[in-house]
Amino acid sequence: MNMTHIKNLNLKRYGYIIFFHCFFYHSNGVAEDDFAFFEDIPSTLNIAYSFDETDTKATLLNLNLSVFDGQRILLSAGTTTSSETDGLNTTNYSVGLGSNPLNRILTGFRYDFWGNVEQMVIRTFQGNAGFQATNWAIFIKPELKSIVIEANTNINTSRKLELHSPGLDILINYSGFEQWYFALSMHHNDYSRNITLLNNFRFSQLFSPNTLSLASGLYKNRMVASISYYYSNLVLGGNYYRYQSGITSEIAQLTDLNISIEIKKISISYLIGWQINETQQDRNIYHNIGLAYYW
């Protein structure tokens, strides 16, 4: 009998997508003075590899393509494998459109897919509207997630949990101090079903341990604070993440430090971060190595 139910917030699978995304897109807007010498912000191709203490491995490929009038096409694809889930693979891909990042008024739309079709899938539709002045910017991002959690096939092959999750993300950034960049974002999710039942012993028997492990990344609230320092072709930064589980209400905190150096049209980056859960009993250190090409 499956004796597993969720005891703490596990961001090791879902969290990899989060810190990948925050690392490459920590600045959703730019102060126009920063790129005053550009007619357009360059296109960028990123590839990254991540790993942690639990032998979780992730790869991600990102393309931020400048097209007509500086409009952006955003494409990404990645995969994550974890030994904690018997080598279960999750895949993610994203397709998005955005306005010229140098505009005062910014708009965009993105579609994300994440998961494993035999265990759990999340499809996200997100809009983006923002305004930026010389030294600061604000963005509002409403979104809707469609979530499907598959039941244990040993019990009932036709049973699944389907729900929707509307959410809202608000981001503010400031670059008024020379060479410094600051950002703060707040995100809240609601759920159309009572997902706290996934922590109920009887209800959790309907799902496999791997599925419950993936579902444990469903969060209710998220706060992200970022700081970066720019010096010549070097960027030093740090991020702090605070998540509240939508299932157990437990708090998980992630902190990372990152460095990147640009050499001509190539940027090399490294990130190290650590996760601590509210109980202080589950700690995890993760690493991210990235390579970017600009044109």
ROPARO-764242 format. One record per residue (C-alpha): residue in three letters; x, y, z. Coordinates in steps of 0.05 Angstrom, whole numbers. Example, Ala and Ser with C-alpha at 12.3 -4.5 7.8 and 13.67 -1.06 7.14 Angstrom:
<pts>
(pt ala,(246,-90,156))
(pt ser,(273,-21,143))
</pts>
This chain:
<pts>
(pt met,(0,0,0))
(pt asn,(23,70,-15))
(pt met,(39,101,53))
(pt thr,(65,167,25))
(pt his,(32,234,35))
(pt ile,(60,305,30))
(pt lys,(97,327,92))
(pt asn,(134,388,67))
(pt leu,(140,434,8))
(pt asn,(184,404,-45))
(pt leu,(209,453,-98))
(pt lys,(264,410,-126))
(pt arg,(228,393,-191))
(pt tyr,(181,452,-199))
(pt gly,(232,499,-167))
(pt tyr,(284,485,-221))
(pt ile,(239,517,-272))
(pt ile,(228,575,-225))
(pt phe,(301,592,-214))
(pt phe,(319,580,-287))
(pt his,(266,630,-305))
(pt cys,(286,680,-252))
(pt phe,(360,675,-271))
(pt phe,(350,690,-345))
(pt tyr,(291,737,-338))
(pt his,(303,772,-272))
(pt ser,(296,838,-309))
(pt asn,(230,840,-346))
(pt gly,(242,912,-365))
(pt val,(302,957,-372))
(pt ala,(314,1030,-359))
(pt glu,(321,1062,-426))
(pt asp,(386,1097,-405))
(pt asp,(418,1029,-397))
(pt phe,(411,1015,-471))
(pt ala,(412,1085,-499))
(pt phe,(468,1066,-547))
(pt phe,(427,1009,-577))
(pt glu,(378,1017,-634))
(pt asp,(352,950,-610))
(pt ile,(367,902,-553))
(pt pro,(406,842,-581))
(pt ser,(375,774,-591))
(pt thr,(399,722,-541))
(pt leu,(408,647,-541))
(pt asn,(418,615,-472))
(pt ile,(435,545,-452))
(pt ala,(439,524,-379))
(pt tyr,(453,461,-338))
(pt ser,(433,453,-265))
(pt phe,(444,400,-211))
(pt asp,(434,393,-136))
(pt glu,(452,350,-76))
(pt thr,(395,301,-89))
(pt asp,(422,284,-158))
(pt thr,(368,324,-193))
(pt lys,(392,348,-261))
(pt ala,(361,399,-308))
(pt thr,(377,430,-375))
(pt leu,(344,489,-408))
(pt leu,(349,525,-475))
(pt asn,(323,596,-482))
(pt leu,(316,639,-544))
(pt asn,(298,713,-539))
(pt leu,(293,736,-611))
(pt ser,(287,808,-634))
(pt val,(243,814,-696))
(pt phe,(208,872,-732))
(pt asp,(210,939,-694))
(pt gly,(245,906,-635))
(pt gln,(186,860,-618))
(pt arg,(208,797,-582))
(pt ile,(194,723,-594))
(pt leu,(209,681,-532))
(pt leu,(220,606,-537))
(pt ser,(246,557,-486))
(pt ala,(250,482,-475))
(pt gly,(279,440,-420))
(pt thr,(278,375,-381))
(pt thr,(290,354,-309))
(pt thr,(308,286,-281))
(pt ser,(308,267,-207))
(pt ser,(334,205,-173))
(pt glu,(284,219,-117))
(pt thr,(228,201,-165))
(pt asp,(261,139,-195))
(pt gly,(290,179,-253))
(pt leu,(222,209,-272))
(pt asn,(230,261,-327))
(pt thr,(191,326,-330))
(pt thr,(192,370,-391))
(pt asn,(177,443,-399))
(pt tyr,(170,489,-458))
(pt ser,(147,560,-468))
(pt val,(125,604,-525))
(pt gly,(116,679,-517))
(pt leu,(110,746,-553))
(pt gly,(131,813,-525))
(pt ser,(137,886,-545))
(pt asn,(203,923,-554))
(pt pro,(236,924,-484))
(pt leu,(256,997,-496))
(pt asn,(183,1020,-502))
(pt arg,(150,1060,-446))
(pt ile,(89,1014,-449))
(pt leu,(104,940,-451))
(pt thr,(57,883,-467))
(pt gly,(65,809,-477))
(pt phe,(35,739,-474))
(pt arg,(66,672,-456))
(pt tyr,(43,599,-457))
(pt asp,(81,549,-413))
(pt phe,(76,474,-408))
(pt trp,(108,435,-351))
(pt gly,(103,364,-326))
(pt asn,(98,290,-344))
(pt val,(35,268,-379))
(pt glu,(32,203,-338))
(pt gln,(37,240,-271))
(pt met,(20,313,-272))
(pt val,(15,370,-323))
(pt ile,(10,446,-314))
(pt arg,(-8,491,-373))
(pt thr,(-1,566,-359))
(pt phe,(-29,624,-399))
(pt gln,(2,690,-376))
(pt gly,(-7,762,-399))
(pt asn,(41,819,-385))
(pt ala,(29,894,-382))
(pt gly,(80,943,-358))
(pt phe,(103,1015,-355))
(pt gln,(175,1038,-348))
(pt ala,(205,1106,-335))
(pt thr,(278,1124,-336))
(pt asn,(297,1090,-270))
(pt trp,(238,1046,-251))
(pt ala,(186,1000,-280))
(pt ile,(123,963,-258))
(pt phe,(93,901,-289))
(pt ile,(26,866,-277))
(pt lys,(20,794,-300))
(pt pro,(-47,759,-294))
(pt glu,(-46,684,-309))
(pt leu,(-88,622,-311))
(pt lys,(-62,552,-298))
(pt ser,(-96,488,-321))
(pt ile,(-72,431,-276))
(pt val,(-83,356,-286))
(pt ile,(-59,307,-232))
(pt glu,(-64,234,-253))
(pt ala,(-88,181,-204))
(pt asn,(-49,118,-188))
(pt thr,(-61,71,-247))
(pt asn,(-60,12,-198))
(pt ile,(-125,39,-169))
(pt asn,(-166,69,-225))
(pt thr,(-139,86,-294))
(pt ser,(-195,136,-309))
(pt arg,(-191,178,-245))
(pt lys,(-154,244,-244))
(pt leu,(-156,310,-208))
(pt glu,(-169,370,-254))
(pt leu,(-168,441,-230))
(pt his,(-154,513,-250))
(pt ser,(-110,564,-216))
(pt pro,(-118,638,-230))
(pt gly,(-59,680,-207))
(pt leu,(-30,749,-207))
(pt asp,(43,771,-207))
(pt ile,(65,843,-193))
(pt leu,(137,863,-206))
(pt ile,(172,929,-191))
(pt asn,(244,945,-208))
(pt tyr,(289,1004,-197))
(pt ser,(356,1023,-228))
(pt gly,(365,1095,-204))
(pt phe,(430,1082,-168))
(pt glu,(490,1078,-214))
(pt gln,(509,1006,-230))
(pt trp,(456,977,-183))
(pt tyr,(390,942,-201))
(pt phe,(335,923,-152))
(pt ala,(271,883,-163))
(pt leu,(214,858,-121))
(pt ser,(156,814,-143))
(pt met,(95,785,-108))
(pt his,(54,727,-135))
(pt his,(-11,697,-110))
(pt asn,(-48,635,-135))
(pt asp,(-118,611,-121))
(pt tyr,(-143,540,-135))
(pt ser,(-211,518,-159))
(pt arg,(-206,454,-117))
(pt asn,(-184,442,-46))
(pt ile,(-112,418,-58))
(pt thr,(-99,411,17))
(pt leu,(-132,343,9))
(pt leu,(-68,320,-24))
(pt asn,(-39,321,47))
(pt asn,(-96,278,73))
(pt phe,(-74,206,84))
(pt arg,(-135,172,53))
(pt phe,(-141,219,-7))
(pt ser,(-66,215,-21))
(pt gln,(-73,139,-31))
(pt leu,(-104,154,-99))
(pt phe,(-37,181,-124))
(pt ser,(32,151,-132))
(pt pro,(91,178,-91))
(pt asn,(122,208,-154))
(pt thr,(58,245,-170))
(pt leu,(53,272,-99))
(pt ser,(125,294,-102))
(pt leu,(111,334,-165))
(pt ala,(46,362,-137))
(pt ser,(81,386,-74))
(pt gly,(110,444,-114))
(pt leu,(41,477,-120))
(pt tyr,(48,542,-82))
(pt lys,(-2,594,-58))
(pt asn,(43,654,-49))
(pt arg,(112,673,-75))
(pt met,(157,732,-61))
(pt val,(222,746,-98))
(pt ala,(273,800,-82))
(pt ser,(333,811,-129))
(pt ile,(394,855,-129))
(pt ser,(448,862,-183))
(pt tyr,(512,902,-189))
(pt tyr,(541,918,-257))
(pt tyr,(615,933,-266))
(pt ser,(645,936,-336))
(pt asn,(630,867,-367))
(pt leu,(617,834,-299))
(pt val,(550,825,-264))
(pt leu,(542,803,-191))
(pt gly,(474,787,-164))
(pt gly,(432,753,-112))
(pt asn,(360,730,-105))
(pt tyr,(316,712,-46))
(pt tyr,(252,670,-57))
(pt arg,(198,656,-6))
(pt tyr,(144,605,-23))
(pt gln,(82,585,16))
(pt ser,(56,517,-2))
(pt gly,(-16,513,-27))
(pt ile,(-22,443,4))
(pt thr,(10,448,73))
(pt ser,(19,524,81))
(pt glu,(91,509,99))
(pt ile,(143,562,81))
(pt ala,(204,546,38))
(pt gln,(261,596,27))
(pt leu,(312,596,-29))
(pt thr,(372,642,-34))
(pt asp,(422,645,-90))
(pt leu,(484,684,-111))
(pt asn,(503,690,-184))
(pt ile,(559,718,-227))
(pt ser,(564,729,-302))
(pt ile,(619,756,-346))
(pt glu,(611,779,-418))
(pt ile,(666,768,-468))
(pt lys,(650,801,-535))
(pt lys,(584,768,-555))
(pt ile,(587,712,-504))
(pt ser,(565,711,-431))
(pt ile,(585,657,-381))
(pt ser,(546,652,-316))
(pt tyr,(547,612,-252))
(pt leu,(495,608,-196))
(pt ile,(496,574,-129))
(pt gly,(434,571,-85))
(pt trp,(406,536,-24))
(pt gln,(336,517,-2))
(pt ile,(313,513,70))
(pt asn,(243,490,90))
(pt glu,(205,517,150))
(pt thr,(221,455,191))
(pt gln,(296,465,178))
(pt gln,(299,390,166))
(pt asp,(304,392,90))
(pt arg,(362,431,60))
(pt asn,(387,429,-11))
(pt ile,(443,463,-49))
(pt tyr,(436,473,-124))
(pt his,(481,499,-179))
(pt asn,(468,530,-247))
(pt ile,(519,539,-303))
(pt gly,(498,581,-363))
(pt leu,(524,603,-431))
(pt ala,(493,658,-472))
(pt tyr,(506,685,-542))
(pt tyr,(483,754,-565))
(pt trp,(474,780,-636))
</pts>
